[in-house]
């Protein structure tokens, strides 16, 4: 079987809305490497969009999932629960930032986690409004599309969306949006659109994912915490892409020292379809019994895999390893920036959440979307899996597995330098 034949089959039976970035069909994968059905090898700098933090097919994760399958695969945690689900909830509430007593719920996807945060916040406060930020991404369901701060491709053609959702600018230094301006916009919402006494929640990504890997400044997150405390608003940290060691902390909001009221968790939690909301107990208990849940939430196989992932993160010191990997990327990409200062406007990372932003003629007002698209389009020819993102689709993001070796990192970056040279000069 060839990639081309499989792509032709897929095009006939899968809706175009669920497209694929690369016409490369995976045969097997191990750690930070993928092999397609034609035997070609690729270095994975995407990790399934920050899912495979412990690498592809880590033997301890595989063993845990297989062992659980030998026992049972599903009973529904809301019908006949199981110890592995309780154990994972204990672990997640223990590692979540802050000293407050916490509880957890399990769902299947990150978007479900976000939706349930809104439900919980509204039940707790008795209020309606939710404030999100421009450029933020929170999912593809109707409510989470409303929260997402970017039209194309996520919201285009899909309205109308739920009401009582409000957006403010996200502080981005390289685009001249200051913390002061962003906070002033939030205060303006309180004067123009919705009273703070009617706001249930503010939701924020500590680092915007799809929005371009922009880190929220520490003082911004601390100010949001203070605003929420002042007005009785629930602060939701969307850690779906930033969690589980990705940024050099177990959770990104630890860099700022704040404790969110609710945290969304998914992706790197286990490599299986599982997501969670973890939050302060008195807030989490606001919904009545039966108000939260889902048939597949907290799959026993996924719970077993997630526990194995958490053990691997601890045993292999992957939180600190994330910072080491990020430092290598930052150094190598900064060297590339010196060669192309008019094209690479910014190199940034927090741990192994790494990005370069591409401009035309060194002008931050001219995002270089065309160069970004060309790099992605040619990545496979250089044996790489790369992802783009950004409000203007002009950011290349790097999300390597936290188990990747220095040798493979440098091999991949050698190839990326060649790729960038080729595209920039043609």
C-alpha positions as CSV (number, residue, x, y, z in Angstrom):
1,X,0.0,0.0,0.0
2,X,1.2,3.5,-0.8
3,X,0.5,6.9,0.8
4,X,-1.1,8.1,-2.4
5,X,-3.5,5.2,-2.6
6,X,-4.5,5.6,1.0
7,X,-5.0,9.3,0.5
8,X,-7.3,8.6,-2.4
9,X,-9.3,6.2,-0.4
10,X,-9.6,8.6,2.5
11,X,-10.7,11.5,0.2
12,X,-13.6,9.4,-1.0
13,X,-15.0,8.5,2.4
14,X,-13.9,11.1,4.9
15,X,-15.5,14.6,4.9
16,X,-13.1,17.3,3.7
17,X,-13.6,19.3,6.9
18,X,-11.5,16.6,8.7
19,X,-8.5,17.0,6.4
20,X,-5.0,15.9,7.1
21,X,-1.9,18.1,7.1
22,X,0.4,15.4,5.5
23,X,-0.5,12.7,3.0
24,X,1.7,10.4,5.1
25,X,0.1,7.3,6.5
26,X,1.7,5.9,9.7
27,X,2.7,2.3,9.9
28,X,4.5,2.4,13.3
29,X,6.1,4.9,15.6
30,X,8.6,4.8,18.4
31,X,9.6,7.6,20.8
32,X,10.2,10.6,18.5
33,X,10.2,8.8,15.2
34,X,7.4,7.8,12.8
35,X,7.6,5.4,9.8
36,X,5.0,5.5,7.1
37,X,3.5,2.6,5.0
38,X,6.3,3.1,2.4
39,X,9.0,2.7,5.0
40,X,10.0,6.4,5.1
41,X,11.2,7.7,8.5
42,X,10.2,11.1,10.0
43,X,11.3,12.9,13.1
44,X,8.2,14.0,14.9
45,X,8.3,17.6,16.1
46,X,4.6,17.6,16.7
47,X,3.9,14.7,19.0
48,X,0.3,14.4,17.8
49,X,-0.2,18.0,18.8
50,X,1.4,17.8,22.2
51,X,-0.2,14.4,23.1
52,X,2.7,12.0,23.1
53,X,4.8,13.8,25.7
54,X,6.3,10.4,26.7
55,X,6.9,9.5,23.1
56,X,5.2,7.1,20.8
57,X,4.6,3.6,22.2
58,X,6.5,4.0,25.5
59,X,6.8,0.4,26.7
60,X,5.4,1.2,30.2
61,X,2.4,3.0,28.8
62,X,1.7,0.2,26.3
63,X,2.1,-2.4,29.1
64,X,-0.4,-0.6,31.3
65,X,-3.0,-0.3,28.6
66,X,-2.6,-4.0,27.6
67,X,-2.9,-5.1,31.3
68,X,-6.2,-3.1,31.7
69,X,-7.6,-4.5,28.4
70,X,-7.0,-8.0,29.8
71,X,-9.3,-7.1,32.8
72,X,-12.0,-5.1,31.0
73,X,-12.3,-2.2,28.6
74,X,-15.5,-0.4,29.6
75,X,-18.3,-0.3,32.1
76,X,-18.8,3.5,32.3
77,X,-17.4,5.2,35.3
78,X,-20.9,6.6,36.1
79,X,-22.4,3.1,36.3
80,X,-19.8,0.7,37.7
81,X,-16.7,2.7,38.6
82,X,-13.2,1.2,39.0
83,X,-10.1,1.7,41.1
84,X,-7.9,2.9,38.3
85,X,-10.2,5.9,37.8
86,X,-10.2,6.8,41.4
87,X,-6.4,6.4,41.5
88,X,-6.0,8.8,38.5
89,X,-8.3,11.4,40.1
90,X,-6.2,11.2,43.3
91,X,-3.1,11.7,41.3
92,X,-4.4,14.6,39.3
93,X,-5.8,16.4,42.3
94,X,-2.5,15.9,44.1
95,X,-0.2,17.3,41.3
96,X,-2.5,20.2,40.4
97,X,-1.0,23.6,41.4
98,X,-2.1,25.2,44.7
99,X,-3.0,24.1,48.2
100,X,-6.8,24.1,48.0
101,X,-8.7,20.8,48.3
102,X,-9.5,19.6,44.8
103,X,-11.8,17.3,42.9
104,X,-11.8,16.0,39.4
105,X,-14.1,14.8,36.6
106,X,-13.3,12.8,33.5
107,X,-14.4,13.4,30.0
108,X,-13.2,12.4,26.5
109,X,-11.8,15.5,24.8
110,X,-10.3,18.8,25.6
111,X,-13.4,20.6,24.2
112,X,-15.6,18.7,26.6
113,X,-13.3,19.7,29.5
114,X,-13.7,23.4,28.5
115,X,-17.5,23.0,28.2
116,X,-17.7,21.4,31.6
117,X,-15.7,24.2,33.1
118,X,-18.2,26.7,31.9
119,X,-21.1,24.5,33.3
120,X,-19.4,24.3,36.6
121,X,-18.6,28.0,36.8
122,X,-22.1,28.9,35.9
123,X,-23.6,26.5,38.5
124,X,-21.2,27.8,41.2
125,X,-21.8,31.5,40.5
126,X,-25.3,31.6,39.2
127,X,-24.0,33.9,36.5
128,X,-24.0,33.8,32.7
129,X,-21.0,35.6,31.1
130,X,-17.7,34.2,30.1
131,X,-14.6,36.2,29.1
132,X,-12.0,34.7,26.7
133,X,-9.2,36.3,24.7
134,X,-8.4,37.1,21.1
135,X,-6.4,34.3,19.4
136,X,-7.3,31.7,22.1
137,X,-8.3,28.3,21.0
138,X,-10.6,26.2,23.2
139,X,-12.2,23.6,20.9
140,X,-14.5,22.9,18.0
141,X,-17.9,22.3,19.7
142,X,-20.4,25.1,19.4
143,X,-19.7,26.6,22.8
144,X,-15.9,26.2,22.5
145,X,-16.0,27.8,19.1
146,X,-17.7,30.8,20.6
147,X,-14.9,31.0,23.2
148,X,-12.2,30.6,20.5
149,X,-10.8,33.9,19.3
150,X,-10.1,33.2,15.6
151,X,-12.6,32.8,12.8
152,X,-10.8,30.8,10.1
153,X,-10.8,27.8,10.0
154,X,-12.4,27.1,13.4
155,X,-15.6,29.2,13.3
156,X,-16.1,30.0,9.6
157,X,-19.5,28.8,8.3
158,X,-20.6,27.4,11.7
159,X,-22.6,30.1,13.5
160,X,-24.7,31.2,15.2
161,X,-22.8,30.7,18.5
162,X,-24.0,30.9,22.1
163,X,-24.3,34.3,23.6
164,X,-22.8,35.8,26.7
165,X,-19.3,35.2,25.4
166,X,-16.9,38.2,25.4
167,X,-13.4,38.7,24.1
168,X,-10.5,40.9,25.1
169,X,-7.0,41.3,23.5
170,X,-4.3,39.0,24.6
171,X,-1.1,40.7,25.6
172,X,1.6,40.1,23.0
173,X,4.7,42.3,23.2
174,X,6.0,41.7,19.7
175,X,2.6,42.9,18.4
176,X,2.5,45.9,20.6
177,X,-0.3,44.7,22.8
178,X,0.7,45.5,26.4
179,X,-0.5,43.9,29.6
180,X,-1.9,47.3,30.5
181,X,-3.9,47.5,27.3
182,X,-5.3,44.0,27.7
183,X,-6.4,44.5,31.3
184,X,-7.9,47.9,30.4
185,X,-9.9,46.0,27.7
186,X,-11.2,43.6,30.3
187,X,-12.2,46.5,32.5
188,X,-13.9,48.1,29.5
189,X,-16.0,45.0,29.0
190,X,-17.2,45.5,32.6
191,X,-18.4,49.0,31.7
192,X,-19.7,48.4,28.2
193,X,-20.9,44.8,27.8
194,X,-21.4,42.9,31.0
195,X,-21.2,43.8,34.7
196,X,-18.5,41.9,36.6
197,X,-21.2,40.7,39.0
198,X,-22.7,38.8,36.0
199,X,-19.5,37.2,34.8
200,X,-19.2,33.5,35.7
201,X,-15.7,32.9,34.4
202,X,-12.6,34.1,32.7
203,X,-10.8,31.5,30.6
204,X,-7.2,31.9,29.6
205,X,-4.4,29.7,28.1
206,X,-1.1,30.3,30.0
207,X,0.5,30.0,26.6
208,X,-1.8,30.4,23.6
209,X,-1.5,27.2,21.5
210,X,-3.2,27.6,18.2
211,X,-2.9,31.3,18.7
212,X,0.8,31.4,18.2
213,X,2.7,30.1,21.3
214,X,2.5,33.5,23.0
215,X,3.1,33.2,26.8
216,X,0.9,35.2,29.1
217,X,3.1,37.5,31.1
218,X,3.3,36.6,34.8
219,X,1.9,40.0,35.8
220,X,-1.1,39.4,33.5
221,X,-2.0,36.1,35.0
222,X,-1.6,37.5,38.5
223,X,-3.8,40.5,37.6
224,X,-6.5,38.2,36.2
225,X,-6.3,36.2,39.5
226,X,-6.8,39.5,41.4
227,X,-9.7,40.6,39.2
228,X,-11.5,37.2,39.7
229,X,-10.9,37.3,43.5
230,X,-12.3,40.8,43.6
231,X,-15.5,40.1,41.7
232,X,-16.1,36.4,42.6
233,X,-15.3,35.2,39.1
234,X,-14.1,31.7,38.4
235,X,-10.6,31.7,36.8
236,X,-10.2,28.8,34.3
237,X,-6.7,27.9,33.1
238,X,-6.9,26.0,29.8
239,X,-3.8,23.7,30.1
240,X,-4.8,21.3,27.4
241,X,-1.7,21.9,25.3
242,X,0.6,23.3,28.0
243,X,0.1,20.5,30.7
244,X,2.1,17.6,31.8
245,X,5.7,18.9,31.7
246,X,5.4,20.5,28.3
247,X,6.6,24.0,29.5
248,X,9.2,22.9,32.1
249,X,6.7,22.7,34.9
250,X,4.0,20.1,35.4
251,X,1.4,22.8,34.6
252,X,2.3,26.1,32.9
253,X,0.4,28.3,35.4
254,X,3.0,27.2,38.0
255,X,5.4,29.6,36.3
256,X,3.2,32.5,37.5
257,X,2.6,31.2,41.0
258,X,-1.2,31.5,40.6
259,X,-3.7,28.8,41.6
260,X,-6.6,28.7,39.0
261,X,-10.1,27.8,40.3
262,X,-10.5,25.2,37.5
263,X,-8.0,23.6,35.1
264,X,-8.6,21.8,31.9
265,X,-6.4,18.8,31.2
266,X,-6.1,16.6,28.1
267,X,-3.6,15.8,25.3
268,X,-0.4,14.9,27.3
269,X,-2.4,13.2,30.0
270,X,-2.0,9.8,28.4
271,X,-2.1,9.5,24.6
272,X,-5.6,8.0,24.7
273,X,-8.9,9.9,24.4
274,X,-9.2,11.2,27.9
275,X,-9.5,14.7,29.4
276,X,-10.2,16.0,32.8
277,X,-11.3,19.1,34.8
278,X,-9.6,19.5,38.1
279,X,-10.6,22.3,40.4
280,X,-11.3,23.6,43.9
281,X,-13.7,21.2,45.6
282,X,-16.4,23.7,46.6
283,X,-16.6,24.9,43.0
284,X,-16.4,21.4,41.5
285,X,-19.3,20.2,43.7
286,X,-21.7,23.0,42.5
287,X,-23.4,20.9,39.8
288,X,-26.0,18.4,41.0
289,X,-25.5,14.6,40.7
290,X,-25.9,13.6,37.0
291,X,-25.1,17.1,35.8
292,X,-21.6,16.1,34.7
293,X,-20.3,13.1,32.9
294,X,-20.3,11.1,29.6
295,X,-20.3,7.6,28.5
296,X,-16.7,7.3,27.6
297,X,-15.3,9.8,30.1
298,X,-12.6,8.2,32.2
299,X,-12.1,5.1,30.1
300,X,-10.4,2.5,32.2
301,X,-7.8,1.8,29.5
302,X,-7.1,5.5,29.2
303,X,-6.9,5.9,33.0
304,X,-4.4,3.1,33.2
305,X,-2.3,4.6,30.4
306,X,-2.5,8.1,32.0
307,X,-1.2,6.7,35.3
308,X,1.7,5.1,33.5
309,X,2.4,8.4,31.7
310,X,2.5,10.3,35.0
311,X,4.9,7.6,36.4
312,X,7.2,7.9,33.4
313,X,7.2,11.7,33.7
314,X,8.4,11.4,37.3
315,X,10.8,8.4,36.8
316,X,12.5,9.9,33.8
317,X,12.5,13.5,35.1
318,X,10.7,14.7,32.0
319,X,9.7,18.0,33.5
320,X,13.3,19.1,33.8
321,X,14.1,17.4,30.6
322,X,11.5,19.6,28.9
323,X,13.6,22.7,29.8
324,X,16.8,21.1,28.5
325,X,15.2,20.2,25.1
326,X,13.8,23.8,24.9
327,X,17.2,25.3,25.5
328,X,18.7,23.3,22.6
329,X,15.9,24.4,20.3
330,X,16.2,28.0,21.4
331,X,20.0,28.0,20.8
332,X,19.8,26.4,17.3
333,X,16.8,28.4,16.1
334,X,18.4,31.6,17.4
335,X,21.5,30.8,15.3
336,X,19.1,30.4,12.3
337,X,17.6,33.7,13.1
338,X,21.0,35.5,12.8
339,X,21.2,34.1,9.3
340,X,17.7,35.3,8.4
341,X,16.9,38.3,10.6
342,X,14.4,39.8,8.1
343,X,12.4,36.6,8.0
344,X,12.6,35.1,11.6
345,X,11.2,37.9,13.7
346,X,11.0,36.0,17.0
347,X,12.3,32.8,18.6
348,X,10.5,31.9,21.8
349,X,10.0,28.9,24.1
350,X,8.8,27.9,27.5
351,X,10.3,24.5,28.1
352,X,9.5,22.3,25.0
353,X,6.8,24.6,23.7
354,X,8.8,26.3,21.1
355,X,8.0,28.6,18.2
356,X,9.5,30.9,15.5
357,X,7.4,33.7,14.1
358,X,8.0,34.7,10.5
359,X,7.7,38.2,9.1
360,X,8.4,40.0,5.8
361,X,11.3,42.4,5.8
362,X,11.6,42.1,9.6
363,X,8.2,43.9,10.0
364,X,5.9,42.5,12.7
365,X,3.0,44.2,10.8
366,X,3.7,41.9,7.8
367,X,3.2,38.3,8.9
368,X,4.8,35.9,6.4
369,X,2.1,33.3,5.9
370,X,3.4,32.3,2.5
371,X,6.8,31.3,3.9
372,X,5.2,29.4,6.7
373,X,3.0,27.4,4.4
374,X,5.9,26.6,2.1
375,X,7.9,25.2,5.1
376,X,5.1,23.0,6.2
377,X,4.4,21.9,2.6
378,X,8.1,20.8,2.2
379,X,8.7,19.4,5.7
380,X,8.1,15.8,4.8
381,X,10.7,15.9,2.0
382,X,13.2,16.6,4.8
383,X,12.0,13.8,7.0
384,X,10.1,16.1,9.5
385,X,6.7,16.4,10.9
386,X,6.1,20.1,11.7
387,X,3.0,22.2,12.7
388,X,2.1,25.8,12.1
389,X,-0.1,28.0,14.2
390,X,-0.7,31.7,14.9
391,X,-3.4,34.3,14.5
392,X,-2.0,35.1,11.1
393,X,-0.8,31.5,10.4
394,X,2.8,32.7,10.4
395,X,4.3,30.7,13.3
396,X,6.1,27.4,13.1
397,X,5.7,25.5,16.4
398,X,7.8,22.7,17.7
399,X,6.3,20.1,20.2
400,X,8.8,17.3,20.4
401,X,8.2,14.3,22.7
402,X,9.9,15.0,26.1
403,X,11.7,11.6,25.7
404,X,13.5,12.7,22.5
405,X,17.3,12.3,22.6
406,X,19.7,15.2,22.0
407,X,21.0,13.4,19.0
408,X,17.5,13.2,17.4
409,X,16.8,16.9,18.3
410,X,20.0,18.0,16.5
411,X,19.4,15.7,13.6
412,X,15.9,17.2,13.2
413,X,17.1,20.8,13.5
414,X,19.9,20.1,11.0
415,X,17.1,19.1,8.6
416,X,15.0,22.0,9.5
417,X,17.9,24.4,8.8
418,X,18.3,22.8,5.3
419,X,14.5,23.1,4.8
420,X,14.5,26.7,5.8
421,X,17.5,27.5,3.5
422,X,15.8,25.8,0.6
423,X,12.4,27.5,1.0
424,X,13.8,31.0,1.8
425,X,16.0,31.0,-1.3
426,X,13.4,29.8,-3.7
